[in-house]
Amino acid sequence: MLYCYIAFRTLYFDALAPLSNSFNLQTGFSRFVNDTSYHLHYQIILL
């Protein structure tokens, strides 16, 4: 349960970092998608 919370919190802040750069929203969005798929894949492996 604790790991799920840490993973969600990391994913949440990783998503905010690129999206906050409004001058480069497209790159931020693609990084958000990549980070999301990476974190979900990593969590599934450890589960």
C-alpha positions in Angstrom: 0.0 0.0 0.0 2.8 2.4 0.9 4.6 1.6 -2.4 1.4 2.4 -4.4 1.2 5.8 -2.7 4.8 6.6 -3.4 4.4 5.5 -7.0 1.3 7.6 -7.4 2.9 10.6 -5.8 6.0 10.3 -8.0 3.8 10.0 -11.1 1.8 13.0 -10.1 4.8 15.3 -9.6 6.5 13.9 -12.8 3.4 14.8 -14.7 3.3 18.4 -13.3 6.9 19.2 -14.1 6.7 19.1 -18.0 3.1 20.3 -18.2 4.1 23.4 -16.3 6.3 24.5 -19.2 3.5 26.1 -21.2 6.0 27.3 -23.9 6.7 23.6 -24.8 3.4 21.9 -24.1 3.8 19.3 -26.8 7.0 18.0 -25.5 5.6 18.1 -22.0 2.6 16.0 -23.0 4.7 13.4 -24.7 7.0 13.2 -21.6 3.8 12.9 -19.5 2.7 9.9 -21.6 6.1 8.3 -21.5 6.4 8.7 -17.7 2.9 7.4 -17.2 3.5 4.2 -19.2 6.9 3.8 -17.5 5.5 4.1 -14.0 2.5 1.8 -14.7 4.8 -0.8 -16.3 7.3 -0.6 -13.3 4.5 -0.9 -10.8 3.0 -4.0 -12.6 6.4 -5.7 -12.6 6.9 -5.2 -8.8 3.4 -6.3 -8.0 
